[in-house]
Amino acid sequence: MIPKGYLEVCKAKHRENDKLSGYVSFTVSQNGSQPQTVSVRVGACSMPIQLNPGRATITEVANSAAELVEIEVVPEERLETKDVGNRTVTVEIVAGGRSTQTMVTFINKKVIPPPTNGWVKICKRSGHGVHDGTPFIFSVGGKTVEVQAGECSARQTVPFGDLTVTEQAVPWTQVSQIDVDPPEAVVSSNLLQRTATVKVKADRVVTEVEFTNKATPPGAVKLCKVAGTGVVPGTPFNFTVDNKPVTVPAESCLRLSLPAGKVQVTEAPTNGLRVTNIAVVGAGGLIDSDLATGKAQVYVVSGQVTEVLYTNAKKHSPGDDCVYPWPWFKHPKHGKHLAPKGGLNVGGDRLTSRQMQAIHKKAARGGNLRYELEAELIAAQLNQLRGASTPKGVQTAVNASQFLLSQSDGAVRRNGALTTTKLNWWNKVKYKGKAYQAGNLTGAVGSYNEGEFKGGPRPCGKPEKDKKHKNYDDKHWSRFAQPI
């Protein structure tokens, strides 16, 4: 009978407070014998395993939740080799009973998985004119956090990586400084957009983002009422400016102090009259307008004057709704009496009669689409002041054209000279989220002035029922009012 020996495999924790539990598998192998698999509970030992005398190799099966730190053998002299990194040991098995067995203990500690989240705190510092306790709202990685001036938020748990923090706009204040600690965590920041992007590490370090706000001077809005055809100067017109009711007589202006940013202006309907034009000159700009409802959204610049001009005229009568092309207005007698006293708005500038005539001359020479577009805008507004109706598509083209010109140096320089910056057919502008080309806009406004825009007024001088006059419903310029 061949003598046998015994092996016992044990599993122990590195420290008592290690949160390691469950069963661990081991492979026991000897030359000339089939490998055995043994499962041992943490904190316990296997039953004695009967083996042939000689060398035996025990290997712990890899476990992502545990890390092997030591292998102990009793008696120590039976240790042949061990490799903690590869979780294996070779020992000597001696013949005899259980009292002479070889004991192997694998000591593990729990592996703490790497963190997937980091921490961030939002602090709000009070700058000039901002009082402690003023509430501010922040968007932090998709969740909303409120922080009062002079305080910091509680620690926020966020995913590691790039995190964007955005402060909601607060009237009368602006972000004047953004600080990040640690400084190397800054990815980008933008004071105007009130935003900062930081890199949050997956560790126990808190990334602190501090916003400083200061009070901003209000913007001034000069709301003016221009008397168009059939409007008697002094006629009162009622408006609502950011929910505040005001009255402005025709041919006069009202100055208002408002927070910088977007402002809604609405003119109340007046019997027998309609809004023919809404323009913005000076600082700020026209975001959107609707002549039919008398509404305009205006951007007001802090500390500067934004002039908003509403023009009204009598409603057009059936059979009298017609337009003239821009060459007709080259003659001063045809347009001078229609233009408002303060000048006609083109590209954010108020043009005098002399400047309008200079634009007409340059448009006639060609070579720069800018002057053609400006001439069409002048004609469109003068046609509106005459009382011509305006399809929605035309007004969109007019507004987009005004914005395009205002973004490319306007119509005149500070010294009164005409802007010469070249504009070509393919120049683009994005208006209300849609892109338009300068050539298409020139064509759309021009077709209106020529009486060829779908649903628009007819050319003046042609009877309303003239069979030769067509609106080119299916093939002409109205399609150019569409975004590209």
C-alpha positions as CSV (number, residue, x, y, z in Angstrom):
1,M,0.0,0.0,0.0
2,I,1.4,3.4,-1.0
3,P,1.7,5.8,2.0
4,K,-0.3,9.0,1.9
5,G,0.1,12.5,3.4
6,Y,-2.3,15.4,4.1
7,L,-2.8,19.1,3.0
8,E,-5.1,21.7,4.5
9,V,-5.8,25.0,2.7
10,C,-7.0,28.0,4.8
11,K,-8.3,31.4,3.9
12,A,-7.6,34.4,6.2
13,K,-8.3,38.2,6.1
14,H,-5.4,40.6,6.2
15,R,-7.1,42.6,9.0
16,E,-10.1,41.8,11.1
17,N,-11.9,44.9,9.8
18,D,-11.4,43.9,6.2
19,K,-14.8,43.5,4.7
20,L,-13.9,40.3,2.9
21,S,-16.3,37.4,2.9
22,G,-17.6,34.5,0.8
23,Y,-15.8,31.5,-0.7
24,V,-12.5,31.4,-2.6
25,S,-11.5,28.6,-5.0
26,F,-8.1,26.9,-5.1
27,T,-6.5,24.4,-7.5
28,V,-4.3,21.7,-6.0
29,S,-2.0,19.8,-8.4
30,Q,0.7,17.1,-8.2
31,N,2.7,15.5,-10.9
32,G,1.0,12.3,-12.1
33,S,-2.4,13.2,-10.5
34,Q,-5.5,15.0,-11.7
35,P,-5.8,18.6,-10.3
36,Q,-8.3,19.1,-7.6
37,T,-10.5,22.2,-7.0
38,V,-11.1,23.2,-3.4
39,S,-13.5,25.9,-2.2
40,V,-12.7,27.6,1.1
41,R,-14.7,30.1,3.1
42,V,-13.0,33.3,4.3
43,G,-11.9,32.7,7.9
44,A,-12.0,28.9,7.6
45,C,-9.9,25.9,6.4
46,S,-10.7,23.0,4.1
47,M,-11.1,19.5,5.2
48,P,-7.7,17.6,5.1
49,I,-6.9,16.7,1.5
50,Q,-5.2,13.3,1.0
51,L,-2.2,13.5,-1.4
52,N,0.8,11.5,-2.4
53,P,4.0,12.4,-0.5
54,G,6.1,14.8,-2.5
55,R,5.6,18.3,-3.9
56,A,2.2,19.9,-4.4
57,T,1.3,23.2,-5.9
58,I,-1.7,25.3,-4.7
59,T,-3.0,28.2,-6.8
60,E,-5.7,30.6,-5.7
61,V,-8.2,31.4,-8.4
62,A,-8.2,35.1,-9.3
63,N,-10.8,37.2,-7.5
64,S,-11.3,40.9,-8.5
65,A,-12.7,41.7,-5.1
66,A,-9.6,40.4,-3.2
67,E,-5.9,41.0,-3.3
68,L,-3.4,38.3,-2.1
69,V,-0.9,39.8,0.3
70,E,0.9,36.8,1.9
71,I,1.1,33.0,1.9
72,E,2.0,31.2,5.1
73,V,3.1,27.5,5.3
74,V,3.2,25.4,8.5
75,P,5.6,23.9,9.2
76,E,7.8,26.5,7.5
77,E,10.5,24.1,6.4
78,R,8.0,22.5,4.0
79,L,7.8,25.6,1.9
80,E,9.5,25.1,-1.5
81,T,8.6,28.2,-3.5
82,K,5.9,30.9,-3.4
83,D,4.8,33.6,-5.8
84,V,2.4,36.0,-4.2
85,G,1.9,38.0,-7.4
86,N,0.7,34.9,-9.3
87,R,-1.2,33.6,-6.2
88,T,0.7,30.2,-6.1
89,V,2.8,28.2,-3.7
90,T,4.6,24.8,-3.8
91,V,5.0,22.8,-0.6
92,E,6.3,19.4,0.6
93,I,3.7,16.8,1.5
94,V,5.0,14.1,4.0
95,A,3.7,10.7,4.6
96,G,1.7,10.3,7.8
97,G,-1.6,11.0,9.5
98,R,-3.4,14.2,9.9
99,S,-1.2,15.3,12.7
100,T,1.7,15.6,10.2
101,Q,-0.3,17.5,7.6
102,T,1.0,20.5,5.8
103,M,-1.1,23.7,6.3
104,V,-1.2,26.5,3.7
105,T,-2.9,29.8,4.6
106,F,-3.6,32.4,1.9
107,I,-4.0,35.9,3.4
108,N,-6.1,38.4,1.4
109,K,-7.4,41.9,1.7
110,K,-10.5,43.4,0.1
111,V,-9.8,45.4,-3.0
112,I,-11.4,48.8,-2.9
113,P,-12.7,49.6,-6.4
114,P,-11.5,52.9,-7.8
115,P,-14.0,55.8,-7.3
116,T,-16.2,56.7,-10.2
117,N,-17.4,60.0,-8.7
118,G,-15.7,63.1,-7.5
119,W,-16.8,66.1,-5.4
120,V,-17.4,69.7,-6.2
121,K,-18.6,72.7,-4.2
122,I,-20.1,75.9,-5.6
123,C,-19.3,79.1,-3.8
124,K,-20.8,82.6,-4.5
125,R,-18.8,85.7,-3.6
126,S,-20.5,89.1,-3.3
127,G,-19.0,91.6,-5.5
128,H,-19.7,95.4,-5.7
129,G,-23.4,96.1,-5.2
130,V,-24.4,92.5,-4.5
131,H,-25.6,91.8,-0.9
132,D,-24.8,88.6,1.0
133,G,-27.9,86.3,1.1
134,T,-28.9,87.1,-2.5
135,P,-29.9,83.7,-4.0
136,F,-28.3,82.4,-7.1
137,I,-29.2,79.2,-9.1
138,F,-26.6,77.0,-10.7
139,S,-26.8,74.1,-13.1
140,V,-24.2,71.5,-12.0
141,G,-23.9,68.5,-14.3
142,G,-27.6,68.4,-15.0
143,K,-28.9,69.2,-11.5
144,T,-29.9,72.5,-9.9
145,V,-28.0,73.9,-6.9
146,E,-29.0,77.1,-5.1
147,V,-26.3,79.1,-3.4
148,Q,-26.7,82.4,-1.5
149,A,-24.1,85.1,-1.9
150,G,-21.5,84.8,0.8
151,E,-21.9,81.1,1.1
152,C,-20.8,77.8,-0.5
153,S,-23.0,74.8,-1.3
154,A,-22.8,71.5,0.4
155,R,-20.4,69.0,-1.3
156,Q,-21.9,67.7,-4.5
157,T,-21.2,64.2,-5.7
158,V,-20.6,64.2,-9.5
159,P,-19.2,61.9,-12.1
160,F,-15.5,62.3,-12.7
161,G,-14.3,64.0,-15.8
162,D,-15.3,67.4,-17.4
163,L,-18.1,69.1,-15.5
164,T,-19.9,72.3,-16.6
165,V,-21.2,74.7,-14.0
166,T,-23.6,77.5,-15.3
167,E,-25.1,80.3,-13.3
168,Q,-28.6,81.4,-14.2
169,A,-28.9,85.0,-15.3
170,V,-29.9,87.4,-12.5
171,P,-31.2,90.9,-13.4
172,W,-29.0,93.8,-12.5
173,T,-25.9,91.6,-11.9
174,Q,-23.2,90.0,-14.0
175,V,-20.5,87.5,-13.4
176,S,-17.2,89.4,-12.9
177,Q,-14.9,86.6,-11.9
178,I,-14.7,82.8,-11.8
179,D,-12.1,81.1,-9.6
180,V,-11.3,77.4,-9.4
181,D,-9.4,75.5,-6.7
182,P,-7.2,73.6,-7.6
183,P,-6.4,76.0,-10.5
184,E,-5.2,73.1,-12.7
185,A,-8.8,71.8,-12.8
186,V,-9.9,74.6,-15.1
187,V,-10.8,73.5,-18.6
188,S,-12.5,76.7,-19.7
189,S,-14.6,79.6,-18.4
190,N,-16.7,82.4,-20.0
191,L,-17.9,85.3,-17.9
192,L,-20.5,86.5,-20.5
193,Q,-22.0,83.0,-20.6
194,R,-21.7,82.6,-16.8
195,T,-20.2,79.2,-17.2
196,A,-17.1,77.3,-16.2
197,T,-16.0,73.8,-17.2
198,V,-13.7,71.9,-14.7
199,K,-12.1,68.5,-14.7
200,V,-13.2,66.6,-11.6
201,K,-10.9,63.8,-10.5
202,A,-12.2,60.4,-9.2
203,D,-10.6,60.8,-5.8
204,R,-11.4,62.4,-2.5
205,V,-10.3,65.9,-3.5
206,V,-13.0,68.6,-3.6
207,T,-13.0,70.8,-6.6
208,E,-14.3,74.3,-5.6
209,V,-15.8,76.6,-8.2
210,E,-16.3,80.2,-7.0
211,F,-18.4,82.7,-8.9
212,T,-18.2,86.4,-8.1
213,N,-21.1,88.7,-9.2
214,K,-21.2,92.5,-9.3
215,A,-24.1,94.8,-9.8
216,T,-24.4,96.2,-13.4
217,P,-25.8,99.5,-14.4
218,P,-29.2,99.1,-16.0
219,G,-29.6,99.6,-19.7
220,A,-31.6,102.5,-21.1
221,V,-34.4,101.8,-23.6
222,K,-35.6,104.7,-25.7
223,L,-39.0,103.7,-27.0
224,C,-40.0,105.9,-30.0
225,K,-43.2,106.2,-31.9
226,V,-42.8,107.2,-35.6
227,A,-45.8,108.6,-37.3
228,G,-46.3,107.0,-40.7
229,T,-48.9,107.7,-43.4
230,G,-52.2,108.8,-41.9
231,V,-50.9,109.1,-38.3
232,V,-51.4,112.4,-36.6
233,P,-48.3,113.5,-34.4
234,G,-49.2,113.4,-30.8
235,T,-51.6,110.4,-31.1
236,P,-51.1,108.3,-28.0
237,F,-50.0,104.7,-28.4
238,N,-50.0,102.2,-25.6
239,F,-47.2,99.7,-25.0
240,T,-46.2,97.0,-22.5
241,V,-42.5,96.9,-21.8
242,D,-41.6,93.9,-19.7
243,N,-45.1,93.8,-18.2
244,K,-45.0,97.6,-17.5
245,P,-47.7,99.6,-19.3
246,V,-46.5,102.9,-20.9
247,T,-47.9,105.4,-23.3
248,V,-45.8,107.1,-26.1
249,P,-47.3,109.9,-28.3
250,A,-46.5,109.7,-32.1
251,E,-43.3,111.6,-33.0
252,S,-41.9,111.4,-29.5
253,C,-39.8,109.0,-27.3
254,L,-39.9,107.7,-23.8
255,R,-36.7,106.7,-22.0
256,L,-36.9,103.7,-19.6
257,S,-34.4,102.1,-17.3
258,L,-34.4,98.3,-17.6
259,P,-32.1,95.4,-16.7
260,A,-29.7,94.4,-19.4
261,G,-30.7,91.4,-21.4
262,K,-33.8,90.3,-23.3
263,V,-36.8,92.7,-23.1
264,Q,-40.3,92.1,-24.5
265,V,-42.0,95.1,-26.1
266,T,-45.7,94.9,-27.2
267,E,-47.8,97.7,-28.8
268,A,-51.5,97.6,-28.1
269,P,-53.7,97.6,-31.3
270,T,-55.0,101.0,-32.4
271,N,-58.2,101.3,-34.5
272,G,-57.5,102.1,-38.2
273,L,-53.8,101.8,-37.8
274,R,-51.2,99.0,-38.1
275,V,-47.5,98.5,-37.2
276,T,-45.5,98.8,-40.4
277,N,-42.0,98.7,-39.0
278,I,-40.1,97.8,-35.9
279,A,-36.4,98.8,-35.7
280,V,-33.6,99.0,-33.2
281,V,-30.7,101.4,-33.4
282,G,-27.8,102.3,-31.1
283,A,-26.6,99.7,-28.7
284,G,-28.4,96.3,-28.3
285,G,-30.3,94.7,-31.1
286,L,-33.6,93.3,-32.4
287,I,-33.9,89.6,-31.6
288,D,-37.3,89.0,-33.1
289,S,-40.4,91.0,-34.2
290,D,-43.9,90.4,-35.4
291,L,-45.7,93.3,-37.1
292,A,-49.1,91.6,-37.0
293,T,-49.1,91.4,-33.2
294,G,-46.9,94.4,-32.5
295,K,-44.4,92.4,-30.5
296,A,-40.6,92.7,-30.4
297,Q,-37.9,91.0,-28.4
298,V,-35.0,93.4,-27.9
299,Y,-31.5,92.9,-26.4
300,V,-30.7,95.7,-24.0
301,V,-27.0,96.5,-23.3
302,S,-25.9,97.4,-19.8
303,G,-25.1,101.1,-19.3
304,Q,-26.0,102.0,-22.9
305,V,-29.0,103.3,-24.8
306,T,-31.0,100.9,-27.0
307,E,-33.5,102.8,-29.2
308,V,-36.6,100.9,-30.3
309,L,-38.6,102.5,-33.1
310,Y,-42.2,101.6,-33.8
311,T,-43.8,103.0,-37.0
312,N,-47.5,103.0,-37.6
313,A,-49.6,103.8,-40.7
314,K,-53.2,103.6,-41.7
315,K,-54.4,100.3,-42.8
316,H,-54.3,99.6,-46.5
317,S,-57.6,99.5,-48.4
318,P,-58.5,96.7,-50.8
319,G,-57.4,97.8,-54.3
320,D,-54.9,100.3,-52.9
321,D,-52.3,97.7,-51.7
322,C,-49.4,98.2,-54.0
323,V,-45.6,98.6,-53.9
324,Y,-42.9,100.4,-55.9
325,P,-39.4,99.0,-56.8
326,W,-36.4,100.6,-55.2
327,P,-35.4,102.7,-58.4
328,W,-38.7,104.6,-57.9
329,F,-37.4,105.9,-54.6
330,K,-34.2,107.2,-56.1
331,H,-36.0,110.5,-56.6
332,P,-36.1,112.4,-53.3
333,K,-39.6,113.6,-53.8
334,H,-40.9,109.9,-53.7
335,G,-39.3,108.9,-50.4
336,K,-38.3,112.0,-48.4
337,H,-41.8,112.7,-47.1
338,L,-42.3,109.1,-46.1
339,A,-39.1,108.7,-44.1
340,P,-39.3,109.3,-40.3
341,K,-37.9,112.5,-39.0
342,G,-35.1,110.7,-37.2
343,G,-34.1,108.8,-40.4
344,L,-34.8,105.3,-41.7
345,N,-33.2,102.3,-40.0
346,V,-30.9,100.1,-42.1
347,G,-28.5,97.7,-40.5
348,G,-28.9,99.4,-37.1
349,D,-28.1,102.9,-38.4
350,R,-30.5,105.7,-39.0
351,L,-30.1,107.1,-42.5
352,T,-30.6,110.6,-43.6
353,S,-32.3,111.3,-47.0
354,R,-28.9,112.2,-48.5
355,Q,-27.4,108.9,-47.3
356,M,-30.3,107.0,-48.8
357,Q,-29.8,108.7,-52.1
358,A,-26.1,107.8,-52.0
359,I,-26.9,104.2,-51.4
360,H,-29.3,104.2,-54.4
361,K,-26.6,105.6,-56.7
362,K,-24.1,102.9,-55.6
363,A,-26.8,100.2,-56.0
364,A,-27.4,101.3,-59.5
365,R,-23.7,100.9,-60.4
366,G,-23.6,97.3,-59.0
367,G,-20.5,95.5,-57.9
368,N,-21.4,95.2,-54.2
369,L,-24.4,93.3,-53.1
370,R,-24.4,95.3,-49.9
371,Y,-25.8,98.4,-51.6
372,E,-28.4,96.4,-53.5
373,L,-29.6,94.9,-50.3
374,E,-29.6,98.2,-48.5
375,A,-31.6,99.8,-51.4
376,E,-34.2,97.0,-51.2
377,L,-34.5,97.5,-47.5
378,I,-35.0,101.2,-47.9
379,A,-37.7,100.6,-50.5
380,A,-39.4,97.9,-48.5
381,Q,-39.7,100.2,-45.4
382,L,-40.9,103.1,-47.5
383,N,-43.5,100.9,-49.1
384,Q,-44.6,99.8,-45.7
385,L,-44.9,103.4,-44.6
386,R,-47.1,104.1,-47.6
387,G,-49.4,101.5,-46.2
388,A,-48.5,98.4,-48.2
389,S,-49.3,95.0,-46.5
390,T,-46.3,92.8,-45.6
391,P,-46.5,89.0,-45.7
392,K,-44.8,87.2,-42.8
393,G,-42.1,85.8,-45.1
394,V,-41.2,89.2,-46.3
395,Q,-40.9,90.5,-42.7
396,T,-38.7,87.6,-41.8
397,A,-36.4,88.4,-44.8
398,V,-36.4,92.1,-43.8
399,N,-35.4,91.2,-40.2
400,A,-32.7,88.7,-41.3
401,S,-31.3,91.3,-43.7
402,Q,-31.2,94.0,-41.1
403,F,-29.4,91.6,-38.8
404,L,-26.9,90.6,-41.5
405,L,-26.0,94.2,-42.2
406,S,-25.7,95.1,-38.5
407,Q,-23.3,92.2,-38.1
408,S,-21.2,93.4,-41.0
409,D,-20.4,97.0,-40.0
410,G,-23.9,98.5,-40.5
411,A,-24.8,100.9,-43.2
412,V,-22.7,104.0,-42.3
413,R,-19.4,104.7,-40.5
414,R,-19.2,107.0,-37.4
415,N,-18.2,109.8,-39.7
416,G,-21.4,109.4,-41.7
417,A,-19.7,107.9,-44.7
418,L,-21.3,104.8,-46.3
419,T,-19.9,101.4,-45.2
420,T,-17.9,99.8,-48.1
421,T,-17.4,96.3,-46.7
422,K,-18.1,94.0,-49.6
423,L,-21.1,91.6,-49.4
424,N,-21.5,88.8,-51.9
425,W,-24.3,86.4,-52.7
426,W,-23.0,83.6,-50.5
427,N,-22.5,85.5,-47.3
428,K,-24.6,83.9,-44.6
429,V,-26.4,85.0,-41.4
430,K,-28.1,82.9,-38.7
431,Y,-31.4,84.5,-37.7
432,K,-33.7,82.8,-35.2
433,G,-31.7,79.6,-35.5
434,K,-31.9,79.4,-39.3
435,A,-29.3,80.3,-41.9
436,Y,-30.0,82.7,-44.8
437,Q,-27.8,83.8,-47.7
438,A,-27.4,87.4,-48.6
439,G,-28.3,86.8,-52.2
440,N,-31.6,85.0,-51.3
441,L,-32.5,87.8,-48.9
442,T,-31.9,90.5,-51.5
443,G,-34.0,88.5,-54.0
444,A,-36.9,88.0,-51.5
445,V,-37.1,91.7,-50.4
446,G,-36.7,92.8,-54.0
447,S,-39.5,90.6,-55.2
448,Y,-41.7,92.2,-52.5
449,N,-40.8,95.7,-53.8
450,E,-41.6,94.6,-57.4
451,G,-45.0,93.1,-56.4
452,E,-43.9,89.6,-57.2
453,F,-43.8,88.0,-53.8
454,K,-46.4,85.3,-53.2
455,G,-49.3,86.7,-51.2
456,G,-47.8,90.2,-51.3
457,P,-49.2,93.4,-52.7
458,R,-49.3,94.1,-56.5
459,P,-47.0,96.6,-58.3
460,C,-48.3,100.1,-58.2
461,G,-49.7,101.3,-61.5
462,K,-51.2,97.9,-62.4
463,P,-54.9,97.3,-61.8
464,E,-55.6,94.7,-59.1
465,K,-57.3,92.4,-61.5
466,D,-54.8,92.8,-64.3
467,K,-54.5,89.4,-65.8
468,K,-50.9,90.1,-66.9
469,H,-49.8,90.6,-63.3
470,K,-48.9,87.4,-61.6
471,N,-47.6,86.6,-58.1
472,Y,-45.3,83.8,-59.5
473,D,-46.8,81.5,-56.8
474,D,-45.0,78.4,-57.9
475,K,-41.6,79.6,-59.2
476,H,-40.5,83.0,-58.1
477,W,-38.9,85.0,-55.3
478,S,-41.1,83.9,-52.4
479,R,-39.0,80.7,-52.1
480,F,-35.9,82.8,-51.4
481,A,-37.4,83.9,-48.1
482,Q,-36.9,80.4,-46.9
483,P,-33.7,79.4,-44.9
484,I,-31.0,77.6,-46.7
